[in-house]
Amino acid sequence: MNRTCHIFCLVLCCYAATAQRKIDYTKIFQVSLTPAIGTNGMHPGGYINYFSFNLTSGYSMANYIFEIGLISNLNVNETKGLQISGIANLTGANAFAGMQQKEKDEKIKRGFEANLTGFQIAGVSNVVLNNVFGGQISGVTNVAKGALQGFQLSGISNVVYK
């Protein structure tokens, strides 16, 4: 009887372990009032969104296909598709937040790049930490801290580091 109870408990534990829902950090559709008040909850920087609508500002790990924010959009790792904001679009901002220099160097050594593959349109500024493959259009300035394969159009300045 005791052995049967142990086997039953083992089977039950295995079933419960496989029945647990794996956390999904990818969302097809995301809506937010501010970065911490939206469908991605209190930690939006851990999510990849395909379509993102931000009443004020958006914040995510990455955005694919389309993102719009009345004030700004910030994607930590990458942006693909079309990104539109009233003031600023930032790709790669916060990529090294809270890291010491050794950790930053190791992340870069492993090949990390925060790139834009698509188009950014902003009222004031677009900034990409690394490379732009596509285009940037803004009222004041566009910055690609890596290389540019595409175009930049702004009211005052366009900057490409490489």
Salt bridges, closest charged atoms under 4 A:
GLU78 OE1 - LYS80 NZ 3.89
